[in-house]
Amino acid sequence: MISKKDKKENMTKEPDKDFLEFLIKSLVDHPDQVKVDRRVDEMGVLLTLTVNPEDMGQIIGKAGSTARAIRNLVRIVGLKNHARVNLKIEEPEGGRAPRREFSEEKKVDLEDLNL
């Protein structure tokens, strides 16, 4: 039988990090590439999430809805443990593709339509 003391020793001191890892690994296609770093400073706890670039869409979700939900859940876990927890999602190298500007040629084409 496991004593209360043994249970306390086996429990992690980073429940927010463990929760985030469990949650993200459940969502992504490459769970072995999920990495969570935890830093504590005077502002609270900062969890930095790094995933495979192919999994970014699953983490961010449509219009950022999944990322917003994950942040809310992590904050709730932090509140239960009396800590302010924030989540930073690392963008993969190369980041986003640059936005294409509306070219001058297309503007001229639209003016020719004379609607």
Phi and psi restraints in degrees (range 20) as a CNS / XPLOR table:
assign (resid 1 and name C) (resid 2 and name N)
       (resid 2 and name CA) (resid 2 and name C) 1.0 -89.5 20.0 2
assign (resid 2 and name N) (resid 2 and name CA)
       (resid 2 and name C) (resid 3 and name N) 1.0 127.7 20.0 2
assign (resid 2 and name C) (resid 3 and name N)
       (resid 3 and name CA) (resid 3 and name C) 1.0 -80.5 20.0 2
assign (resid 3 and name N) (resid 3 and name CA)
       (resid 3 and name C) (resid 4 and name N) 1.0 166.2 20.0 2
assign (resid 3 and name C) (resid 4 and name N)
       (resid 4 and name CA) (resid 4 and name C) 1.0 -62.7 20.0 2
assign (resid 4 and name N) (resid 4 and name CA)
       (resid 4 and name C) (resid 5 and name N) 1.0 -35.1 20.0 2
assign (resid 4 and name C) (resid 5 and name N)
       (resid 5 and name CA) (resid 5 and name C) 1.0 -63.8 20.0 2
assign (resid 5 and name N) (resid 5 and name CA)
       (resid 5 and name C) (resid 6 and name N) 1.0 -44.2 20.0 2
assign (resid 5 and name C) (resid 6 and name N)
       (resid 6 and name CA) (resid 6 and name C) 1.0 -63.5 20.0 2
assign (resid 6 and name N) (resid 6 and name CA)
       (resid 6 and name C) (resid 7 and name N) 1.0 -38.5 20.0 2
assign (resid 6 and name C) (resid 7 and name N)
       (resid 7 and name CA) (resid 7 and name C) 1.0 -62.0 20.0 2
assign (resid 7 and name N) (resid 7 and name CA)
       (resid 7 and name C) (resid 8 and name N) 1.0 -43.4 20.0 2
assign (resid 7 and name C) (resid 8 and name N)
       (resid 8 and name CA) (resid 8 and name C) 1.0 -62.8 20.0 2
assign (resid 8 and name N) (resid 8 and name CA)
       (resid 8 and name C) (resid 9 and name N) 1.0 -39.6 20.0 2
assign (resid 8 and name C) (resid 9 and name N)
       (resid 9 and name CA) (resid 9 and name C) 1.0 -68.3 20.0 2
assign (resid 9 and name N) (resid 9 and name CA)
       (resid 9 and name C) (resid 10 and name N) 1.0 -34.0 20.0 2
assign (resid 9 and name C) (resid 10 and name N)
       (resid 10 and name CA) (resid 10 and name C) 1.0 -78.0 20.0 2
assign (resid 10 and name N) (resid 10 and name CA)
       (resid 10 and name C) (resid 11 and name N) 1.0 -23.9 20.0 2
assign (resid 10 and name C) (resid 11 and name N)
       (resid 11 and name CA) (resid 11 and name C) 1.0 -72.3 20.0 2
assign (resid 11 and name N) (resid 11 and name CA)
       (resid 11 and name C) (resid 12 and name N) 1.0 141.1 20.0 2
assign (resid 11 and name C) (resid 12 and name N)
       (resid 12 and name CA) (resid 12 and name C) 1.0 -77.0 20.0 2
assign (resid 12 and name N) (resid 12 and name CA)
       (resid 12 and name C) (resid 13 and name N) 1.0 156.9 20.0 2
assign (resid 12 and name C) (resid 13 and name N)
       (resid 13 and name CA) (resid 13 and name C) 1.0 -94.1 20.0 2
assign (resid 13 and name N) (resid 13 and name CA)
       (resid 13 and name C) (resid 14 and name N) 1.0 6.5 20.0 2
assign (resid 13 and name C) (resid 14 and name N)
       (resid 14 and name CA) (resid 14 and name C) 1.0 -127.6 20.0 2
assign (resid 14 and name N) (resid 14 and name CA)
       (resid 14 and name C) (resid 15 and name N) 1.0 64.9 20.0 2
assign (resid 14 and name C) (resid 15 and name N)
       (resid 15 and name CA) (resid 15 and name C) 1.0 -64.3 20.0 2
assign (resid 15 and name N) (resid 15 and name CA)
       (resid 15 and name C) (resid 16 and name N) 1.0 -30.4 20.0 2
assign (resid 15 and name C) (resid 16 and name N)
       (resid 16 and name CA) (resid 16 and name C) 1.0 -65.7 20.0 2
assign (resid 16 and name N) (resid 16 and name CA)
       (resid 16 and name C) (resid 17 and name N) 1.0 -43.3 20.0 2
assign (resid 16 and name C) (resid 17 and name N)
       (resid 17 and name CA) (resid 17 and name C) 1.0 -66.2 20.0 2
assign (resid 17 and name N) (resid 17 and name CA)
       (resid 17 and name C) (resid 18 and name N) 1.0 -44.7 20.0 2
assign (resid 17 and name C) (resid 18 and name N)
       (resid 18 and name CA) (resid 18 and name C) 1.0 -61.9 20.0 2
assign (resid 18 and name N) (resid 18 and name CA)
       (resid 18 and name C) (resid 19 and name N) 1.0 -42.3 20.0 2
assign (resid 18 and name C) (resid 19 and name N)
       (resid 19 and name CA) (resid 19 and name C) 1.0 -61.9 20.0 2
assign (resid 19 and name N) (resid 19 and name CA)
       (resid 19 and name C) (resid 20 and name N) 1.0 -45.7 20.0 2
assign (resid 19 and name C) (resid 20 and name N)
       (resid 20 and name CA) (resid 20 and name C) 1.0 -62.7 20.0 2
assign (resid 20 and name N) (resid 20 and name CA)
       (resid 20 and name C) (resid 21 and name N) 1.0 -44.5 20.0 2
assign (resid 20 and name C) (resid 21 and name N)
       (resid 21 and name CA) (resid 21 and name C) 1.0 -59.5 20.0 2
assign (resid 21 and name N) (resid 21 and name CA)
       (resid 21 and name C) (resid 22 and name N) 1.0 -46.0 20.0 2
assign (resid 21 and name C) (resid 22 and name N)
       (resid 22 and name CA) (resid 22 and name C) 1.0 -60.3 20.0 2
assign (resid 22 and name N) (resid 22 and name CA)
       (resid 22 and name C) (resid 23 and name N) 1.0 -46.2 20.0 2
assign (resid 22 and name C) (resid 23 and name N)
       (resid 23 and name CA) (resid 23 and name C) 1.0 -62.7 20.0 2
assign (resid 23 and name N) (resid 23 and name CA)
       (resid 23 and name C) (resid 24 and name N) 1.0 -49.5 20.0 2
assign (resid 23 and name C) (resid 24 and name N)
       (resid 24 and name CA) (resid 24 and name C) 1.0 -67.3 20.0 2
assign (resid 24 and name N) (resid 24 and name CA)
       (resid 24 and name C) (resid 25 and name N) 1.0 -42.7 20.0 2
assign (resid 24 and name C) (resid 25 and name N)
       (resid 25 and name CA) (resid 25 and name C) 1.0 -62.5 20.0 2
assign (resid 25 and name N) (resid 25 and name CA)
       (resid 25 and name C) (resid 26 and name N) 1.0 -26.1 20.0 2
assign (resid 25 and name C) (resid 26 and name N)
       (resid 26 and name CA) (resid 26 and name C) 1.0 -75.4 20.0 2
assign (resid 26 and name N) (resid 26 and name CA)
       (resid 26 and name C) (resid 27 and name N) 1.0 -23.3 20.0 2
assign (resid 26 and name C) (resid 27 and name N)
       (resid 27 and name CA) (resid 27 and name C) 1.0 -92.9 20.0 2
assign (resid 27 and name N) (resid 27 and name CA)
       (resid 27 and name C) (resid 28 and name N) 1.0 -31.5 20.0 2
assign (resid 27 and name C) (resid 28 and name N)
       (resid 28 and name CA) (resid 28 and name C) 1.0 -93.3 20.0 2
assign (resid 28 and name N) (resid 28 and name CA)
       (resid 28 and name C) (resid 29 and name N) 1.0 165.4 20.0 2
assign (resid 28 and name C) (resid 29 and name N)
       (resid 29 and name CA) (resid 29 and name C) 1.0 -86.8 20.0 2
assign (resid 29 and name N) (resid 29 and name CA)
       (resid 29 and name C) (resid 30 and name N) 1.0 -18.8 20.0 2
assign (resid 29 and name C) (resid 30 and name N)
       (resid 30 and name CA) (resid 30 and name C) 1.0 -122.2 20.0 2
assign (resid 30 and name N) (resid 30 and name CA)
       (resid 30 and name C) (resid 31 and name N) 1.0 71.6 20.0 2
assign (resid 30 and name C) (resid 31 and name N)
       (resid 31 and name CA) (resid 31 and name C) 1.0 -65.1 20.0 2
assign (resid 31 and name N) (resid 31 and name CA)
       (resid 31 and name C) (resid 32 and name N) 1.0 -23.4 20.0 2
assign (resid 31 and name C) (resid 32 and name N)
       (resid 32 and name CA) (resid 32 and name C) 1.0 -70.9 20.0 2
assign (resid 32 and name N) (resid 32 and name CA)
       (resid 32 and name C) (resid 33 and name N) 1.0 -15.4 20.0 2
assign (resid 32 and name C) (resid 33 and name N)
       (resid 33 and name CA) (resid 33 and name C) 1.0 -102.4 20.0 2
assign (resid 33 and name N) (resid 33 and name CA)
       (resid 33 and name C) (resid 34 and name N) 1.0 10.1 20.0 2
assign (resid 33 and name C) (resid 34 and name N)
       (resid 34 and name CA) (resid 34 and name C) 1.0 -80.1 20.0 2
assign (resid 34 and name N) (resid 34 and name CA)
       (resid 34 and name C) (resid 35 and name N) 1.0 129.2 20.0 2
assign (resid 34 and name C) (resid 35 and name N)
       (resid 35 and name CA) (resid 35 and name C) 1.0 -133.6 20.0 2
assign (resid 35 and name N) (resid 35 and name CA)
       (resid 35 and name C) (resid 36 and name N) 1.0 128.6 20.0 2
assign (resid 35 and name C) (resid 36 and name N)
       (resid 36 and name CA) (resid 36 and name C) 1.0 -122.5 20.0 2
assign (resid 36 and name N) (resid 36 and name CA)
       (resid 36 and name C) (resid 37 and name N) 1.0 122.6 20.0 2
assign (resid 36 and name C) (resid 37 and name N)
       (resid 37 and name CA) (resid 37 and name C) 1.0 -104.7 20.0 2
assign (resid 37 and name N) (resid 37 and name CA)
       (resid 37 and name C) (resid 38 and name N) 1.0 142.9 20.0 2
assign (resid 37 and name C) (resid 38 and name N)
       (resid 38 and name CA) (resid 38 and name C) 1.0 -123.3 20.0 2
assign (resid 38 and name N) (resid 38 and name CA)
       (resid 38 and name C) (resid 39 and name N) 1.0 125.7 20.0 2
assign (resid 38 and name C) (resid 39 and name N)
       (resid 39 and name CA) (resid 39 and name C) 1.0 -127.2 20.0 2
assign (resid 39 and name N) (resid 39 and name CA)
       (resid 39 and name C) (resid 40 and name N) 1.0 138.5 20.0 2
assign (resid 39 and name C) (resid 40 and name N)
       (resid 40 and name CA) (resid 40 and name C) 1.0 -116.3 20.0 2
assign (resid 40 and name N) (resid 40 and name CA)
       (resid 40 and name C) (resid 41 and name N) 1.0 131.3 20.0 2
assign (resid 40 and name C) (resid 41 and name N)
       (resid 41 and name CA) (resid 41 and name C) 1.0 -142.6 20.0 2
assign (resid 41 and name N) (resid 41 and name CA)
       (resid 41 and name C) (resid 42 and name N) 1.0 -167.9 20.0 2
assign (resid 41 and name C) (resid 42 and name N)
       (resid 42 and name CA) (resid 42 and name C) 1.0 -67.0 20.0 2
assign (resid 42 and name N) (resid 42 and name CA)
       (resid 42 and name C) (resid 43 and name N) 1.0 -18.4 20.0 2
assign (resid 42 and name C) (resid 43 and name N)
       (resid 43 and name CA) (resid 43 and name C) 1.0 -86.5 20.0 2
assign (resid 43 and name N) (resid 43 and name CA)
       (resid 43 and name C) (resid 44 and name N) 1.0 -15.1 20.0 2
assign (resid 43 and name C) (resid 44 and name N)
       (resid 44 and name CA) (resid 44 and name C) 1.0 130.8 20.0 2
assign (resid 44 and name N) (resid 44 and name CA)
       (resid 44 and name C) (resid 45 and name N) 1.0 -148.7 20.0 2
assign (resid 44 and name C) (resid 45 and name N)
       (resid 45 and name CA) (resid 45 and name C) 1.0 -106.8 20.0 2
assign (resid 45 and name N) (resid 45 and name CA)
       (resid 45 and name C) (resid 46 and name N) 1.0 133.7 20.0 2
assign (resid 45 and name C) (resid 46 and name N)
       (resid 46 and name CA) (resid 46 and name C) 1.0 -116.4 20.0 2
assign (resid 46 and name N) (resid 46 and name CA)
       (resid 46 and name C) (resid 47 and name N) 1.0 118.6 20.0 2
assign (resid 46 and name C) (resid 47 and name N)
       (resid 47 and name CA) (resid 47 and name C) 1.0 -100.9 20.0 2
assign (resid 47 and name N) (resid 47 and name CA)
       (resid 47 and name C) (resid 48 and name N) 1.0 126.1 20.0 2
assign (resid 47 and name C) (resid 48 and name N)
       (resid 48 and name CA) (resid 48 and name C) 1.0 -110.4 20.0 2
assign (resid 48 and name N) (resid 48 and name CA)
       (resid 48 and name C) (resid 49 and name N) 1.0 121.8 20.0 2
assign (resid 48 and name C) (resid 49 and name N)
       (resid 49 and name CA) (resid 49 and name C) 1.0 -105.2 20.0 2
assign (resid 49 and name N) (resid 49 and name CA)
       (resid 49 and name C) (resid 50 and name N) 1.0 130.3 20.0 2
assign (resid 49 and name C) (resid 50 and name N)
       (resid 50 and name CA) (resid 50 and name C) 1.0 -126.3 20.0 2
assign (resid 50 and name N) (resid 50 and name CA)
       (resid 50 and name C) (resid 51 and name N) 1.0 128.4 20.0 2
assign (resid 50 and name C) (resid 51 and name N)
       (resid 51 and name CA) (resid 51 and name C) 1.0 -132.2 20.0 2
assign (resid 51 and name N) (resid 51 and name CA)
       (resid 51 and name C) (resid 52 and name N) 1.0 171.5 20.0 2
assign (resid 51 and name C) (resid 52 and name N)
       (resid 52 and name CA) (resid 52 and name C) 1.0 -60.8 20.0 2
assign (resid 52 and name N) (resid 52 and name CA)
       (resid 52 and name C) (resid 53 and name N) 1.0 138.4 20.0 2
assign (resid 52 and name C) (resid 53 and name N)
       (resid 53 and name CA) (resid 53 and name C) 1.0 -55.1 20.0 2
assign (resid 53 and name N) (resid 53 and name CA)
       (resid 53 and name C) (resid 54 and name N) 1.0 -31.0 20.0 2
assign (resid 53 and name C) (resid 54 and name N)
       (resid 54 and name CA) (resid 54 and name C) 1.0 -68.1 20.0 2
assign (resid 54 and name N) (resid 54 and name CA)
       (resid 54 and name C) (resid 55 and name N) 1.0 -21.8 20.0 2
assign (resid 54 and name C) (resid 55 and name N)
       (resid 55 and name CA) (resid 55 and name C) 1.0 -92.1 20.0 2
assign (resid 55 and name N) (resid 55 and name CA)
       (resid 55 and name C) (resid 56 and name N) 1.0 -3.4 20.0 2
assign (resid 55 and name C) (resid 56 and name N)
       (resid 56 and name CA) (resid 56 and name C) 1.0 -60.0 20.0 2
assign (resid 56 and name N) (resid 56 and name CA)
       (resid 56 and name C) (resid 57 and name N) 1.0 -39.0 20.0 2
assign (resid 56 and name C) (resid 57 and name N)
       (resid 57 and name CA) (resid 57 and name C) 1.0 -62.1 20.0 2
assign (resid 57 and name N) (resid 57 and name CA)
       (resid 57 and name C) (resid 58 and name N) 1.0 -37.1 20.0 2
assign (resid 57 and name C) (resid 58 and name N)
       (resid 58 and name CA) (resid 58 and name C) 1.0 -70.4 20.0 2
assign (resid 58 and name N) (resid 58 and name CA)
       (resid 58 and name C) (resid 59 and name N) 1.0 -32.3 20.0 2
assign (resid 58 and name C) (resid 59 and name N)
       (resid 59 and name CA) (resid 59 and name C) 1.0 -77.6 20.0 2
assign (resid 59 and name N) (resid 59 and name CA)
       (resid 59 and name C) (resid 60 and name N) 1.0 -41.2 20.0 2
assign (resid 59 and name C) (resid 60 and name N)
       (resid 60 and name CA) (resid 60 and name C) 1.0 -76.3 20.0 2
assign (resid 60 and name N) (resid 60 and name CA)
       (resid 60 and name C) (resid 61 and name N) 1.0 -46.2 20.0 2
assign (resid 60 and name C) (resid 61 and name N)
       (resid 61 and name CA) (resid 61 and name C) 1.0 77.9 20.0 2
assign (resid 61 and name N) (resid 61 and name CA)
       (resid 61 and name C) (resid 62 and name N) 1.0 176.0 20.0 2
assign (resid 61 and name C) (resid 62 and name N)
       (resid 62 and name CA) (resid 62 and name C) 1.0 -68.6 20.0 2
assign (resid 62 and name N) (resid 62 and name CA)
       (resid 62 and name C) (resid 63 and name N) 1.0 122.0 20.0 2
assign (resid 62 and name C) (resid 63 and name N)
       (resid 63 and name CA) (resid 63 and name C) 1.0 56.6 20.0 2
assign (resid 63 and name N) (resid 63 and name CA)
       (resid 63 and name C) (resid 64 and name N) 1.0 27.4 20.0 2
assign (resid 63 and name C) (resid 64 and name N)
       (resid 64 and name CA) (resid 64 and name C) 1.0 78.5 20.0 2
assign (resid 64 and name N) (resid 64 and name CA)
       (resid 64 and name C) (resid 65 and name N) 1.0 12.6 20.0 2
assign (resid 64 and name C) (resid 65 and name N)
       (resid 65 and name CA) (resid 65 and name C) 1.0 -66.7 20.0 2
assign (resid 65 and name N) (resid 65 and name CA)
       (resid 65 and name C) (resid 66 and name N) 1.0 -39.2 20.0 2
assign (resid 65 and name C) (resid 66 and name N)
       (resid 66 and name CA) (resid 66 and name C) 1.0 -68.4 20.0 2
assign (resid 66 and name N) (resid 66 and name CA)
       (resid 66 and name C) (resid 67 and name N) 1.0 -43.7 20.0 2
assign (resid 66 and name C) (resid 67 and name N)
       (resid 67 and name CA) (resid 67 and name C) 1.0 -60.9 20.0 2
assign (resid 67 and name N) (resid 67 and name CA)
       (resid 67 and name C) (resid 68 and name N) 1.0 -40.4 20.0 2
assign (resid 67 and name C) (resid 68 and name N)
       (resid 68 and name CA) (resid 68 and name C) 1.0 -63.2 20.0 2
assign (resid 68 and name N) (resid 68 and name CA)
       (resid 68 and name C) (resid 69 and name N) 1.0 -42.5 20.0 2
assign (resid 68 and name C) (resid 69 and name N)
       (resid 69 and name CA) (resid 69 and name C) 1.0 -65.6 20.0 2
assign (resid 69 and name N) (resid 69 and name CA)
       (resid 69 and name C) (resid 70 and name N) 1.0 -41.0 20.0 2
assign (resid 69 and name C) (resid 70 and name N)
       (resid 70 and name CA) (resid 70 and name C) 1.0 -62.8 20.0 2
assign (resid 70 and name N) (resid 70 and name CA)
       (resid 70 and name C) (resid 71 and name N) 1.0 -44.1 20.0 2
assign (resid 70 and name C) (resid 71 and name N)
       (resid 71 and name CA) (resid 71 and name C) 1.0 -60.3 20.0 2
assign (resid 71 and name N) (resid 71 and name CA)
       (resid 71 and name C) (resid 72 and name N) 1.0 -42.5 20.0 2
assign (resid 71 and name C) (resid 72 and name N)
       (resid 72 and name CA) (resid 72 and name C) 1.0 -62.3 20.0 2
assign (resid 72 and name N) (resid 72 and name CA)
       (resid 72 and name C) (resid 73 and name N) 1.0 -43.5 20.0 2
assign (resid 72 and name C) (resid 73 and name N)
       (resid 73 and name CA) (resid 73 and name C) 1.0 -63.5 20.0 2
assign (resid 73 and name N) (resid 73 and name CA)
       (resid 73 and name C) (resid 74 and name N) 1.0 -41.3 20.0 2
assign (resid 73 and name C) (resid 74 and name N)
       (resid 74 and name CA) (resid 74 and name C) 1.0 -65.6 20.0 2
assign (resid 74 and name N) (resid 74 and name CA)
       (resid 74 and name C) (resid 75 and name N) 1.0 -38.8 20.0 2
assign (resid 74 and name C) (resid 75 and name N)
       (resid 75 and name CA) (resid 75 and name C) 1.0 -63.6 20.0 2
assign (resid 75 and name N) (resid 75 and name CA)
       (resid 75 and name C) (resid 76 and name N) 1.0 -39.2 20.0 2
assign (resid 75 and name C) (resid 76 and name N)
       (resid 76 and name CA) (resid 76 and name C) 1.0 -63.8 20.0 2
assign (resid 76 and name N) (resid 76 and name CA)
       (resid 76 and name C) (resid 77 and name N) 1.0 -43.5 20.0 2
assign (resid 76 and name C) (resid 77 and name N)
       (resid 77 and name CA) (resid 77 and name C) 1.0 -60.7 20.0 2
assign (resid 77 and name N) (resid 77 and name CA)
       (resid 77 and name C) (resid 78 and name N) 1.0 -40.0 20.0 2
assign (resid 77 and name C) (resid 78 and name N)
       (resid 78 and name CA) (resid 78 and name C) 1.0 -63.1 20.0 2
assign (resid 78 and name N) (resid 78 and name CA)
       (resid 78 and name C) (resid 79 and name N) 1.0 -42.4 20.0 2
assign (resid 78 and name C) (resid 79 and name N)
       (resid 79 and name CA) (resid 79 and name C) 1.0 -61.9 20.0 2
assign (resid 79 and name N) (resid 79 and name CA)
       (resid 79 and name C) (resid 80 and name N) 1.0 -38.8 20.0 2
assign (resid 79 and name C) (resid 80 and name N)
       (resid 80 and name CA) (resid 80 and name C) 1.0 -64.3 20.0 2
assign (resid 80 and name N) (resid 80 and name CA)
       (resid 80 and name C) (resid 81 and name N) 1.0 -25.2 20.0 2
assign (resid 80 and name C) (resid 81 and name N)
       (resid 81 and name CA) (resid 81 and name C) 1.0 -106.2 20.0 2
assign (resid 81 and name N) (resid 81 and name CA)
       (resid 81 and name C) (resid 82 and name N) 1.0 15.7 20.0 2
assign (resid 81 and name C) (resid 82 and name N)
       (resid 82 and name CA) (resid 82 and name C) 1.0 59.0 20.0 2
assign (resid 82 and name N) (resid 82 and name CA)
       (resid 82 and name C) (resid 83 and name N) 1.0 45.6 20.0 2
assign (resid 82 and name C) (resid 83 and name N)
       (resid 83 and name CA) (resid 83 and name C) 1.0 -140.2 20.0 2
assign (resid 83 and name N) (resid 83 and name CA)
       (resid 83 and name C) (resid 84 and name N) 1.0 148.8 20.0 2
assign (resid 83 and name C) (resid 84 and name N)
       (resid 84 and name CA) (resid 84 and name C) 1.0 -91.7 20.0 2
assign (resid 84 and name N) (resid 84 and name CA)
       (resid 84 and name C) (resid 85 and name N) 1.0 117.6 20.0 2
assign (resid 84 and name C) (resid 85 and name N)
       (resid 85 and name CA) (resid 85 and name C) 1.0 -117.6 20.0 2
assign (resid 85 and name N) (resid 85 and name CA)
       (resid 85 and name C) (resid 86 and name N) 1.0 131.0 20.0 2
assign (resid 85 and name C) (resid 86 and name N)
       (resid 86 and name CA) (resid 86 and name C) 1.0 -121.7 20.0 2
assign (resid 86 and name N) (resid 86 and name CA)
       (resid 86 and name C) (resid 87 and name N) 1.0 153.1 20.0 2
assign (resid 86 and name C) (resid 87 and name N)
       (resid 87 and name CA) (resid 87 and name C) 1.0 -119.7 20.0 2
assign (resid 87 and name N) (resid 87 and name CA)
       (resid 87 and name C) (resid 88 and name N) 1.0 130.5 20.0 2
assign (resid 87 and name C) (resid 88 and name N)
       (resid 88 and name CA) (resid 88 and name C) 1.0 -116.5 20.0 2
assign (resid 88 and name N) (resid 88 and name CA)
       (resid 88 and name C) (resid 89 and name N) 1.0 126.1 20.0 2
assign (resid 88 and name C) (resid 89 and name N)
       (resid 89 and name CA) (resid 89 and name C) 1.0 -102.1 20.0 2
assign (resid 89 and name N) (resid 89 and name CA)
       (resid 89 and name C) (resid 90 and name N) 1.0 117.3 20.0 2
assign (resid 89 and name C) (resid 90 and name N)
       (resid 90 and name CA) (resid 90 and name C) 1.0 -73.3 20.0 2
assign (resid 90 and name N) (resid 90 and name CA)
       (resid 90 and name C) (resid 91 and name N) 1.0 131.7 20.0 2
assign (resid 90 and name C) (resid 91 and name N)
       (resid 91 and name CA) (resid 91 and name C) 1.0 -79.3 20.0 2
assign (resid 91 and name N) (resid 91 and name CA)
       (resid 91 and name C) (resid 92 and name N) 1.0 143.1 20.0 2
assign (resid 91 and name C) (resid 92 and name N)
       (resid 92 and name CA) (resid 92 and name C) 1.0 -67.0 20.0 2
assign (resid 92 and name N) (resid 92 and name CA)
       (resid 92 and name C) (resid 93 and name N) 1.0 161.2 20.0 2
assign (resid 92 and name C) (resid 93 and name N)
       (resid 93 and name CA) (resid 93 and name C) 1.0 -58.9 20.0 2
assign (resid 93 and name N) (resid 93 and name CA)
       (resid 93 and name C) (resid 94 and name N) 1.0 140.1 20.0 2
assign (resid 93 and name C) (resid 94 and name N)
       (resid 94 and name CA) (resid 94 and name C) 1.0 94.8 20.0 2
assign (resid 94 and name N) (resid 94 and name CA)
       (resid 94 and name C) (resid 95 and name N) 1.0 -26.3 20.0 2
assign (resid 94 and name C) (resid 95 and name N)
       (resid 95 and name CA) (resid 95 and name C) 1.0 57.3 20.0 2
assign (resid 95 and name N) (resid 95 and name CA)
       (resid 95 and name C) (resid 96 and name N) 1.0 -151.3 20.0 2
assign (resid 95 and name C) (resid 96 and name N)
       (resid 96 and name CA) (resid 96 and name C) 1.0 -78.4 20.0 2
assign (resid 96 and name N) (resid 96 and name CA)
       (resid 96 and name C) (resid 97 and name N) 1.0 153.6 20.0 2
assign (resid 96 and name C) (resid 97 and name N)
       (resid 97 and name CA) (resid 97 and name C) 1.0 -71.0 20.0 2
assign (resid 97 and name N) (resid 97 and name CA)
       (resid 97 and name C) (resid 98 and name N) 1.0 141.6 20.0 2
assign (resid 97 and name C) (resid 98 and name N)
       (resid 98 and name CA) (resid 98 and name C) 1.0 -63.7 20.0 2
assign (resid 98 and name N) (resid 98 and name CA)
       (resid 98 and name C) (resid 99 and name N) 1.0 144.6 20.0 2
assign (resid 98 and name C) (resid 99 and name N)
       (resid 99 and name CA) (resid 99 and name C) 1.0 -72.0 20.0 2
assign (resid 99 and name N) (resid 99 and name CA)
       (resid 99 and name C) (resid 100 and name N) 1.0 141.0 20.0 2
assign (resid 99 and name C) (resid 100 and name N)
       (resid 100 and name CA) (resid 100 and name C) 1.0 -83.5 20.0 2
assign (resid 100 and name N) (resid 100 and name CA)
       (resid 100 and name C) (resid 101 and name N) 1.0 132.8 20.0 2
assign (resid 100 and name C) (resid 101 and name N)
       (resid 101 and name CA) (resid 101 and name C) 1.0 -80.8 20.0 2
assign (resid 101 and name N) (resid 101 and name CA)
       (resid 101 and name C) (resid 102 and name N) 1.0 152.1 20.0 2
assign (resid 101 and name C) (resid 102 and name N)
       (resid 102 and name CA) (resid 102 and name C) 1.0 -72.5 20.0 2
assign (resid 102 and name N) (resid 102 and name CA)
       (resid 102 and name C) (resid 103 and name N) 1.0 110.3 20.0 2
assign (resid 102 and name C) (resid 103 and name N)
       (resid 103 and name CA) (resid 103 and name C) 1.0 -70.5 20.0 2
assign (resid 103 and name N) (resid 103 and name CA)
       (resid 103 and name C) (resid 104 and name N) 1.0 157.6 20.0 2
assign (resid 103 and name C) (resid 104 and name N)
       (resid 104 and name CA) (resid 104 and name C) 1.0 -63.3 20.0 2
assign (resid 104 and name N) (resid 104 and name CA)
       (resid 104 and name C) (resid 105 and name N) 1.0 -35.4 20.0 2
assign (resid 104 and name C) (resid 105 and name N)
       (resid 105 and name CA) (resid 105 and name C) 1.0 -61.1 20.0 2
assign (resid 105 and name N) (resid 105 and name CA)
       (resid 105 and name C) (resid 106 and name N) 1.0 -42.2 20.0 2
assign (resid 105 and name C) (resid 106 and name N)
       (resid 106 and name CA) (resid 106 and name C) 1.0 -68.7 20.0 2
assign (resid 106 and name N) (resid 106 and name CA)
       (resid 106 and name C) (resid 107 and name N) 1.0 -35.1 20.0 2
assign (resid 106 and name C) (resid 107 and name N)
       (resid 107 and name CA) (resid 107 and name C) 1.0 -61.7 20.0 2
assign (resid 107 and name N) (resid 107 and name CA)
       (resid 107 and name C) (resid 108 and name N) 1.0 -41.9 20.0 2
assign (resid 107 and name C) (resid 108 and name N)
       (resid 108 and name CA) (resid 108 and name C) 1.0 -64.9 20.0 2
assign (resid 108 and name N) (resid 108 and name CA)
       (resid 108 and name C) (resid 109 and name N) 1.0 -42.9 20.0 2
assign (resid 108 and name C) (resid 109 and name N)
       (resid 109 and name CA) (resid 109 and name C) 1.0 -60.1 20.0 2
assign (resid 109 and name N) (resid 109 and name CA)
       (resid 109 and name C) (resid 110 and name N) 1.0 -39.1 20.0 2
assign (resid 109 and name C) (resid 110 and name N)
       (resid 110 and name CA) (resid 110 and name C) 1.0 -69.0 20.0 2
assign (resid 110 and name N) (resid 110 and name CA)
       (resid 110 and name C) (resid 111 and name N) 1.0 -36.2 20.0 2
assign (resid 110 and name C) (resid 111 and name N)
       (resid 111 and name CA) (resid 111 and name C) 1.0 -66.5 20.0 2
assign (resid 111 and name N) (resid 111 and name CA)
       (resid 111 and name C) (resid 112 and name N) 1.0 -31.3 20.0 2
assign (resid 111 and name C) (resid 112 and name N)
       (resid 112 and name CA) (resid 112 and name C) 1.0 -68.6 20.0 2
assign (resid 112 and name N) (resid 112 and name CA)
       (resid 112 and name C) (resid 113 and name N) 1.0 -20.2 20.0 2
assign (resid 112 and name C) (resid 113 and name N)
       (resid 113 and name CA) (resid 113 and name C) 1.0 -68.2 20.0 2
assign (resid 113 and name N) (resid 113 and name CA)
       (resid 113 and name C) (resid 114 and name N) 1.0 -30.9 20.0 2
assign (resid 113 and name C) (resid 114 and name N)
       (resid 114 and name CA) (resid 114 and name C) 1.0 47.8 20.0 2
assign (resid 114 and name N) (resid 114 and name CA)
       (resid 114 and name C) (resid 115 and name N) 1.0 58.3 20.0 2
